[in-house]
Amino acid sequence: MRRTCLLAIPIVFLSALPCLAQGPPAPVQEMKISYAASGSLLALDDHTLLIEPKMPGPICALPANAGGETTWSLFTFPLASITIPLAVVDETLIAEDVVFTQPDARETYKPGDVGDTTMVVIVSLPGKQFHTLTYDRDRLLQLGPGPHDPSVYGQAPDDVEAFGLTFSDHEAASAFVAAFRRAVIAAKAGIAHQPAGSNLNNSEESTARPLYR
């Protein structure tokens, strides 16, 4: 009888391990969930993300009131992919703006109207860049159903100081930003505790212009 009880204890303990292992989602998992409607997100390692937005990305129109008149800023982010070493992100400059993506937005806009999309702009630390694959948005729109070779729509590598992601759901955008900021802070803390001489971030400096405008 004693042997039966002793054997049962490890079995019960092991069966409880999956419950103990379950906890709140990690920041990367939260980002995947909140970005799912806009594209895909993959963790290449503990410190690097790969984001692939759905193509073509929209043209974002951001209104502003200047002296009683409405002025517009237009942004476009023709990105096939962005490689993000989290430690090169300036988490203090992550911005959220509600924008309009309908083609007639500037003609139909009335003060007080709320945009249909949230634009999240992410900026690198001074002297750092993000590696991206960009494409020609106009050429992509002229193509019929794919798949198409990337060269057909002008895909090419580029380095940028900032980029934007778009979300049709504002709450999803806010959840993404909160999780992203936590991931950046955690990555920087991890690198700070690496032994001297280690180099987890090999991002090269570049004079390439930012993608957003």
Backbone as a ProteinNet text record, in pm:
[ID]
protein_1_A
[PRIMARY]
MRRTCLLAIPIVFLSALPCLAQGPPAPVQEMKISYAASGSLLALDDHTLLIEPKMPGPICALPANAGGETTWSLFTFPLASITIPLAVVDETLIAEDVVFTQPDARETYKPGDVGDTTMVVIVSLPGKQFHTLTYDRDRLLQLGPGPHDPSVYGQAPDDVEAFGLTFSDHEAASAFVAAFRRAVIAAKAGIAHQPAGSNLNNSEESTARPLYR
[TERTIARY]
83.2	0	86.3	193.7	282.3	343.1	382.5	444.2	345.9	221.4	120.4	108.2	109.4	96.1	217.9	337	458.2	462.8	416.9	416.6	312.9	206.9	99.5	137.9	225.3	260.7	326	430.7	490.5	393.5	305.1	210	117.6	67.4	-20.2	54.7	181.4	261.4	285.6	321.4	348.5	223.9	108.7	-14.4	-51.7	1.4	-29.5	63.1	174.9	271	212.5	129.5	73.3	-6.1	-76.2	-153.1	-61.2	51.2	143.3	213.3	235	306.8	222.4	90.1	3.6	0.9	26.9	24.3	-25.2	-13	-55.8	27.6	-29.8	44.7	167.3	274.1	394.6	365.7	445.2	421.2	417.4	502.7	503.9	372.1	319.3	191.5	79.4	83	-16.7	-8	114.1	131.6	79.2	106.1	56.3	-95.1	-159.6	-306.1	-360.6	-306.5	-359.7	-327.9	-222.2	-183.8	-239.4	-305.7	-347.4	-431	-516.9	-601.9	-524.4	-404.8	-327	-209.1	-167.2	-51.3	-3.5	121.2	176.6	297.5	325.6	437.6	507	639.6	718	835.6	861	979.1	1095.4	1195.1	1312.9	1401.2	1405.4	1472.5	1416.1	1476.3	1423.1	1430.7	1508.6	1532.1	1495.6	1440.8	1417.1	1282.2	1207	1078.1	1084.5	1002.6	981.3	832.3	797.3	657.4	634.6	527.5	491.2	349.2	334.8	201.4	130.5	-1.2	-77	-53.1	-39.9	-12.7	-135.3	-162.3	-90.9	-136.7	-44.8	-82.2	-162.6	-250.5	-334.7	-256.9	-314.4	-266.6	-343.3	-269.7	-330.5	-334.2	-451.5	-469.6	-497.2	-413.4	-424.5	-462.9	-582.8	-625.4	-571.7	-558	-518.5	-587.5	-621.1	-687.1	-583	-572.3	-476.1	-549.8	-570.1	-637.3	-777.7	-849	-986.2	-998.5	-886.4	-887.7	-828.4	-880.7	-832.1	-721.2	-605.8	-494.6	-472.4	-407.7	-391.5	-246.1	-206.3	-76.7	-104.2	-32.2	-50.8	70	42.8	147.3	121.4	228.8	215.2	334.5	310.3	413.9	415.3	478.3	481.2	584.7	550.2	643.7	598.8	688.1	661.8	703.8	809.6	853.8	940.5	944.8	1030.3	1097.8	1229.9	1303.6	1332.8	1290.5	1296	1380.5	1507.2	1581.7	1521.5	1457.7	1379.7	1463.7	1590.3	1674	1705.9	1678.8	1707.5	1583.3	1470.9	1348	1350.1	1306.7	1288.6	1144.6	1125.4	989	918.9	994.2	932.4	869.8	898.3	848.4	744.1	694.1	588.6	461.3	404	289.2	169.3	50.2	-75.4	-154.7	-200.2	-285	-402.9	-520.6	-639.3	-644.1	-648.1	-637.8	-753.9	-763	-865.8	-798.7	-858	-800.4	-895.7	-1019.1	-1109.5	-1057.8	-1066.9	-1014.1	-1075.3	-1202.1	-1268.9	-1269.5	-1184.7	-1189	-1170.2	-1078.7	-1050.6	-1164.5	-1242.7	-1355.9	-1479.4	-1497.6	-1619.5	-1600.5	-1477.9	-1448.9	-1521.7	-1574.5	-1632.2	-1565.9	-1536.8	-1473	-1549.8	-1477	-1538.2	-1546.4	-1533.6	-1534.2	-1413.7	-1433.9	-1328.3	-1282.2	-1152.8	-1096.6	-1129.6	-1107.2	-1141.6	-1024.8	-903.6	-782.9	-690.8	-621.5	-518.9	-381.9	-302.3	-165.6	-69.1	14	115.7	251.4	322.4	453.7	560.5	660.5	768.9	899.4	978.7	1100.6	1221	1333.5	1455.2	1530.9	1623.1	1713.8	1804.4	1857.7	1944.7	2059.7	2079.7	2188.4	2158.3	2038	2000.4	1895.7	1882.9	1790.8	1719.9	1606.1	1534.8	1555.8	1580.8	1593.6	1453.8	1422.3	1289.6	1300.2	1189.6	1169	1052.8	1077.4	974.8	928.1	816	763.9	700.3	676.3	609.9	459.2	394.6	252	167.7	197.7	120	133.5	253.8	273.5	199.5	199.3	129.2	-20.5	-76.8	-220.6	-262.9	-170.6	-203.7	-201.8	-148.4	-138.4	-271	-295.8	-412.6	-385.3	-475.8	-455.9	-321.7	-254.8	-122.5	-127.3	-16.3	104.3	190.4	270	358.7	500.6	597.1	735.1	757.3	824.4	844.6	906.9	987.2	1050.6	947.3	831.7	728.1	672.4	662.4	611.2	722.1	846.2	956.4	1003.5	995.4	1041.4	1192.9	1237.2	1380.3	1411.7	1533.5	1572.1	1594.8	1569	1593.3	1611.1	1678.9	1693.8	1622.6	1541.7	1462.1	1476.5	1454.6	1462	1327.7	1220.6	1086.2	994.7	889.4	790.4	655.5	550.8	416.7	344.1	258.6	169.5	27.1	-67.5	-205.5	-295.6	-397	-492.5	-633.3	-723.4	-862.3	-934.5	-878.8	-938.6	-848.7	-904.1	-823.5	-779.3	-867.5	-830.2	-716.9	-719.7	-611.2	-480.2	-485.4	-365.7	-308.3	-394.4	-348.2	-288.7	-350.6	-297.4	-160.9	-147	-19.2	89	57.9	156.7	200.7	106.4	140.7	232.1	199	280.7	416.1	416.6	540.8	635.5	582.3	665.8	726.8	647.2	700	810.4	791.6	892.4	1022.7	1012	1131.2	1206.7	1134.9	1198.6	1265	1197.4	1254.2	1379.3	1377	1493.7	1612.5	1588.6	1697.8	1753.6	1666.4	1712	1794.9	1753.8	1828.2	1965.2	1974.7	2103.4	2195	2136.7	2217.3	2283.7	2224.8	2281	2368.9	2392.7	2480.9	2626.3	2710	2852.8	2914.9	3014.4	3083.9	3141	3124.6	3178.1	3075.6	2960.3	2857.7	2786.4	2734.6	2669.7	2549	2430.8	2307.8	2246.6	2295.4	2234.2	2340.7	2333.1	2432	2373.6	2270.9	2210.1	2313.7	2318	2414.1	2353.5	2438.6	2392.1	2380.6	2285.9	2264.6	2215.2	2234.1	2183.9	2051.1	1989.2	1862.1	1756.7	1668.2	1563.4	1454	1380	1267.1	1163.3	1088.1	989	865.6	831.6	707.7	729.7	623.5	635	498.9
-121	0	125.5	118.9	234.9	264.8	158.8	178.8	243.7	206.3	264.7	415.1	455.8	599	677	620.5	690.5	709.6	611.9	623	722.9	735.3	824.4	970	1002.4	1142.5	1206.5	1142.8	1205.6	1216.9	1122.2	1126.6	1246.3	1268.4	1382.7	1512.4	1517.7	1639.4	1672.3	1571	1594	1636.9	1583.3	1621.2	1765.3	1822.7	1962.3	2060.6	2011.4	2103.4	2188.2	2135.4	2220.9	2336.6	2314.1	2422.3	2528.9	2482.3	2579.2	2659.9	2597.1	2664.2	2768.1	2754.5	2848.5	2981.6	3088.7	3221.3	3320.8	3448.6	3550.6	3543.1	3576.6	3568.6	3657.7	3611.8	3693.4	3810	3918.7	4033.8	3996.3	3904.6	3867.8	3802.4	3715.2	3652.2	3755.2	3852.6	3959.3	4040.1	4066.6	4140.4	4060.9	3931.1	3846.5	3853.7	3843	3843.2	3977.2	4086.2	4218.6	4261	4203.8	4242.4	4147.3	4041	3934.7	3986.1	4084.7	4135.8	4222.4	4267.6	4358.7	4292	4175.5	4107.9	3998.9	3957.8	3851.3	3902	3836.1	3874.4	3747.4	3746.6	3629.5	3674.4	3602.5	3628.1	3547.8	3615.3	3546.9	3495.7	3570.7	3527.9	3614	3607.4	3680.3	3831.8	3878.2	4022.2	4078.5	3996.4	4041.7	3993.5	4085.5	4052.7	4068.4	3991	4008.2	4032.3	4148.8	4182.8	4190.5	4127.2	4129.7	4183.9	4313.8	4372.7	4317.6	4317.6	4282.3	4388.5	4343	4435.9	4445.9	4559.8	4686.8	4758.5	4828.4	4909.1	5029.8	5080.7	5194.9	5326.1	5424.8	5562.5	5626	5675.7	5729.2	5881.5	5937.8	6083	6129.6	6220.3	6270.7	6418.2	6452.4	6592.8	6672	6801.4	6892.2	7025.3	7093.4	7222.8	7333	7416.6	7526.2	7656.4	7739.6	7867.2	7853.6	7750.5	7730	7653.3	7619.8	7541.3	7403.1	7305.7	7168.9	7144	7103.3	7064.2	6913.5	6853.3	6708.8	6669.3	6565.9	6501.2	6359.8	6318	6185.4	6096.8	5973	5877.6	5746.6	5684	5551.2	5467.3	5339.9	5250.3	5124.6	5131.1	5014.7	4912	4837.8	4745.2	4601.7	4519.9	4376.5	4308.6	4360.6	4306.9	4409	4399.4	4484.2	4394.7	4400.8	4329.4	4427.7	4393.3	4488.4	4433.6	4474.4	4446.2	4533.8	4472.3	4548.7	4651.8	4623.2	4713.6	4842.8	4853.9	4979.1	5067.1	5023.5	5102.1	5207.4	5327.6	5431.9	5422.6	5355.9	5331.3	5458.6	5568.1	5694.1	5767.7	5723.2	5793.3	5713.3	5604.7	5529.2	5613.2	5637.5	5727.5	5655.8	5693.1	5644	5762.7	5752.8	5855.8	5789	5848.1	5799.1	5868.1	5789.9	5843.7	5794.2	5854.7	5817.7	5747.4	5638.4	5566.1	5559.9	5611	5611.1	5710.2	5674.9	5763	5902.8	5914.6	6045.4	6115.2	6072.4	6125.5	6276.2	6329.7	6473	6556.3	6497.6	6570.8	6564.4	6454	6435	6467.4	6496.4	6517	6639.3	6621.2	6732.5	6734	6852.9	6859.1	6774.9	6694.9	6604.6	6461.1	6440.2	6304.1	6227	6097.3	6012	5915.6	5900.7	5814.6	5667.6	5589.5	5447.5	5358.2	5413.9	5333.2	5400.9	5318.6	5371.3	5343.8	5447.4	5438.2	5443.5	5342	5336	5358.2	5461.3	5493	5456.1	5379.7	5331.1	5390.2	5445.3	5518.9	5451	5452.3	5392.5	5492.2	5441.2	5527.1	5602.7	5717.5	5794.1	5708.2	5714.6	5641.7	5497.3	5448.8	5310.4	5304.6	5187.5	5171	5035.3	5026.3	4900	4849.7	4720.9	4661.3	4624.9	4668.3	4642.8	4590.9	4534.3	4508.2	4596	4685.5	4776.8	4733.3	4791	4758.9	4882.4	4876.4	4984.9	4964.4	5048.4	5030.4	5039.9	5133.7	5150.9	5029.1	4976.5	4857.8	4737.5	4726.2	4614.3	4622.3	4742.9	4760	4729.5	4743.1	4717.9	4569.6	4486	4343.6	4273	4166.9	4084.3	3988.4	3892.1	3794.2	3723.4	3699.4	3638.6	3488.3	3427.6	3493.8	3555.3	3655.4	3723.4	3721.3	3719.5	3730.6	3870.5	3883.3	4016	4118.3	4073	4169	4240.3	4177.8	4237.1	4363.3	4365.3	4485.9	4562.8	4543.2	4628.1	4609.8	4488.7	4467.5	4485.5	4556.8	4585	4611.5	4583.4	4611.9	4760.5	4804.1	4943.5	4949.3	5051.1	5075.6	5205.7	5203.7	5321.3	5352.7	5477.7	5522	5510.5	5497.1	5488.2	5419.1	5360.1	5295.6	5299.5	5273.1	5274.8	5143.6	5108.3	4993.3	5043.8	4979.8	5025	4917.3	4962.4	4875.3	4929.6	4844.6	4887.7	4892.7	4829.7	4825.9	4906.1	5014.4	5100.7	5027.6	4945.5	4872.5	4774.8	4711.4	4620.5	4697.9	4818.2	4901.1	4936.8	4975.8	5012.8	4893	4775	4653.4	4619.3	4636.9	4610.4	4703.5	4831.6	4928.9	4897.7	4865.1	4834.9	4713	4606.6	4485.5	4510.1	4586.3	4617.3	4695.1	4793.3	4873.7	4786.6	4693.6	4604.4	4514.8	4467.4	4381.7	4458.2	4584.1	4666.3	4686.8	4721.7	4745.5	4618	4503.4	4376	4341.5	4366.9	4337.4	4423.4	4550.2	4638.3	4597.1	4554.8	4509.5	4382.7	4292.8	4169.5	4194.4	4286.8	4319.2	4386.7	4468.7	4537.3	4438.8	4319	4220	4117.8	4135.7	4044.2	4070.4	3968	3988.3	4092.4	4162.1	4262.7	4198.2	4267.6	4216.9	4145.3	4105.9	4039.9	4143.4	4103.4	4197.4	4130.5	4157.2	4097.7	4179.1	4300.8	4388.5	4437.5	4392.9	4432	4525.2	4602.1	4692.9	4793.4	4814.2	4906	5044.4	5144.2	5279.7	5304.3	5390.2	5418.2	5560.2	5614.6	5749.1	5742.3	5624.7	5612	5698	5755.1	5841.5	5758.3	5816.5	5745.2	5715.1	5605.9	5566	5654.2	5704.5	5778.7	5923.1	5984.2	6123	6190.3
0	0	0	79.3	87	-50.1	-126.9	-257.4	-353.9	-349.3	-437.2	-415.3	-290.1	-258.3	-305.9	-288.8	-330.4	-480.5	-555.7	-700	-749.4	-675.8	-719	-707.2	-612.6	-588.8	-710.5	-771.5	-890.7	-1006.4	-1022.5	-1132.4	-1118.9	-997.6	-973.6	-995.6	-949.1	-964.4	-1111.1	-1190.5	-1331.7	-1406.2	-1367.7	-1435.4	-1408.7	-1301.5	-1269	-1339	-1396.7	-1458.5	-1569.1	-1663	-1766.7	-1710.4	-1598.9	-1537	-1481.3	-1417.5	-1360.9	-1469.4	-1585.7	-1693.7	-1764.2	-1751	-1820.2	-1746.8	-1814.9	-1755.4	-1857	-1826.7	-1923.3	-2049.4	-2165.4	-2291.8	-2288.3	-2350.4	-2362.1	-2455	-2447.3	-2536.1	-2683.7	-2727	-2868.7	-2907.6	-2822.4	-2852.8	-2856.8	-2767.7	-2768.4	-2897.8	-2943.8	-3068.9	-3187.7	-3190.1	-3298.7	-3307.8	-3192.2	-3188.4	-3234.6	-3183.6	-3215.5	-3358.6	-3418.9	-3555.3	-3660.9	-3620.3	-3712.7	-3829.3	-3807.4	-3914.9	-4013.6	-3974.9	-4058.7	-4127.9	-4079.2	-4136.6	-4043.7	-4061.3	-3977.7	-3901.7	-3790.2	-3704.3	-3657.6	-3666.6	-3628.7	-3543.4	-3434.9	-3352.6	-3408.8	-3465.8	-3518.6	-3405.5	-3296	-3172.9	-3060.9	-2942.5	-2827.5	-2843.7	-2941.3	-2953	-3089.9	-3179.6	-3317	-3368.2	-3428.5	-3487.8	-3639.5	-3708.5	-3851.2	-3871.9	-3927.3	-3952.3	-4102.8	-4149.7	-4291.3	-4304.1	-4333.6	-4348.8	-4472.3	-4468.4	-4588.4	-4694.6	-4819.8	-4930	-5020.8	-5080.6	-5061.9	-4935.5	-4873.6	-4758.6	-4802.4	-4715.5	-4754.4	-4756.1	-4823.8	-4812	-4696.5	-4598.2	-4476.4	-4482.5	-4463.2	-4463.9	-4321.4	-4273	-4136.1	-4139.3	-4089	-4091.8	-3972.9	-3991.5	-3884.1	-3908	-3800.4	-3810.3	-3796.7	-3897.1	-3894.4	-3927	-3824.6	-3845.6	-3898.3	-3854	-3898.6	-4028.3	-4090.4	-4212.8	-4188.5	-4259.8	-4246.5	-4347	-4296.3	-4382.2	-4367.6	-4466.4	-4468	-4485.7	-4414	-4435.9	-4484.6	-4588.3	-4646	-4615.6	-4578.6	-4544.5	-4619.2	-4664.5	-4723.1	-4679.9	-4654.6	-4605.4	-4693	-4810.5	-4900.9	-4855.7	-4750.7	-4688.4	-4709.2	-4765	-4771.8	-4642.4	-4579.5	-4450.7	-4380.4	-4248.6	-4165.5	-4063.2	-4055.8	-3952.3	-3840.1	-3718.8	-3607.3	-3493.8	-3482.8	-3360	-3249.2	-3152.8	-3055.7	-2981.2	-2960.5	-2883.1	-2955.2	-3086.5	-3157.5	-3168.1	-3110.3	-3114	-3003.5	-3036.5	-2934.6	-2885.1	-2772.7	-2723.9	-2678.3	-2661.6	-2620.5	-2738.1	-2861.2	-2979.5	-3057	-3000	-3067.4	-3064.8	-3183	-3192.8	-3252.7	-3205.8	-3261	-3315	-3438.3	-3498.1	-3567	-3550.7	-3621.2	-3756.9	-3864.1	-3999.1	-4085.1	-4203.9	-4301.2	-4419	-4464.8	-4578.2	-4697.9	-4685.6	-4800.7	-4906.1	-5032.5	-5138.6	-5139.1	-5096.7	-5100.3	-4965.3	-4874.2	-4737.5	-4732.4	-4812.3	-4805.9	-4862.7	-4952.6	-5010.3	-4919.9	-4848.5	-4769.2	-4621.4	-4579.6	-4437.3	-4381.8	-4260.4	-4183.4	-4046.5	-3992	-3859.7	-3758.4	-3686.5	-3589.7	-3638.5	-3769.6	-3822.3	-3767.6	-3744.4	-3690.3	-3799	-3813.1	-3916.1	-3896	-3999.6	-3998.4	-3961.9	-3949.9	-3931.2	-3829.6	-3751.8	-3662.2	-3721.5	-3731	-3782.7	-3664.9	-3653.5	-3548.4	-3613.7	-3571.2	-3626.9	-3523.6	-3568.2	-3482.4	-3533.1	-3442.4	-3477.5	-3413.2	-3484.6	-3431.4	-3343.9	-3265.8	-3190.7	-3288.6	-3248.9	-3339.3	-3392.4	-3523.6	-3586.3	-3618.2	-3581.8	-3608.9	-3719.5	-3781.4	-3894.1	-3883.5	-3951.3	-3965.6	-4108.5	-4123.9	-4256.9	-4307.9	-4428.7	-4484.6	-4627.8	-4673.8	-4815.8	-4859.8	-4952.8	-5000.6	-5139.6	-5184.3	-5317.6	-5377.5	-5506.8	-5577.8	-5565.8	-5488.7	-5460.9	-5587.9	-5674.9	-5797.9	-5888.6	-5901.1	-5984	-5926.7	-5795.8	-5733.4	-5758.8	-5750.5	-5770.5	-5913.9	-6008.5	-6148.8	-6184.6	-6095.3	-6124	-6096.8	-6170.3	-6145	-6030.3	-6010.3	-5902.3	-5917.9	-5802.8	-5801.4	-5795.7	-5755.4	-5703.2	-5813.7	-5773.8	-5866.9	-5811.2	-5900.4	-5857.9	-5800.9	-5685.7	-5625.4	-5717.8	-5814.2	-5905	-5991.6	-6011.8	-6096.1	-6031.3	-5901.2	-5834.6	-5763	-5808.3	-5766.2	-5624.2	-5572.4	-5434.9	-5427.4	-5323.5	-5309	-5162.2	-5118.5	-4979.8	-4957.6	-4837.5	-4800.2	-4649.6	-4601.9	-4458.6	-4425	-4318.8	-4284	-4135.1	-4103.1	-3964	-3892.8	-3969.2	-3910.9	-4009.6	-3958	-4044	-3973	-4049	-3992.3	-4014.9	-3920.5	-3931.2	-3918.1	-3986.8	-3982.4	-3923.3	-3850.7	-3783.3	-3807.9	-3851.4	-3868.3	-3734.9	-3632.5	-3498.5	-3403.7	-3347.2	-3260.5	-3133.9	-3076.3	-2955	-2983.5	-3100.3	-3137.2	-3150.3	-3206.2	-3220.2	-3083.2	-2991.2	-2857	-2784.4	-2802.1	-2739.7	-2798.8	-2930.3	-2996.1	-2941.4	-2932.8	-2886.7	-2743.8	-2656.9	-2518.2	-2509.5	-2584	-2582.5	-2648	-2757.1	-2827.8	-2738.2	-2667.8	-2579.2	-2468.6	-2413	-2310.5	-2367.3	-2490.1	-2552.3	-2575.4	-2616.7	-2639.1	-2507.7	-2403.6	-2273.3	-2222.3	-2239.5	-2195.4	-2274.8	-2406.1	-2489.2	-2448	-2422.3	-2381	-2245.7	-2155.2	-2023.9	-2037.2	-2127.9	-2149.8	-2206	-2302.6	-2362.8	-2261	-2173.4	-2071.7	-1977.3	-1961.8	-1871.5	-1942.4	-2075	-2146.5	-2107.5	-2113.3	-2082	-2173.7	-2125.4	-2206.1	-2330.9	-2443	-2568.8	-2652.7	-2591	-2671.2	-2754.5	-2869.2	-2961.1	-3022.1	-2964	-3013	-3124.5	-3144.7	-3243.8	-3339.4	-3462.4	-3562.3	-3666.3	-3630.7	-3727.1	-3775.2	-3904.4	-3962.4	-3976.9	-3960.5	-3982.6	-4132.5	-4170.1	-4311.8	-4326.1	-4441.9	-4469.9	-4543.3	-4551.7	-4622.3	-4555.5	-4633.9	-4581.7	-4513.2	-4416.8	-4358.5	-4466.4	-4446.8	-4546	-4540	-4420.2	-4410.6	-4454	-4501.7	-4547.3	-4543.2
[MASK]
+++++++++++++++++++++++++++++++++++++++++++++++++++++++++++++++++++++++++++++++++++++++++++++++++++++++++++++++++++++++++++++++++++++++++++++++++++++++++++++++++++++++++++++++++++++++++++++++++++++++++++++++++++++

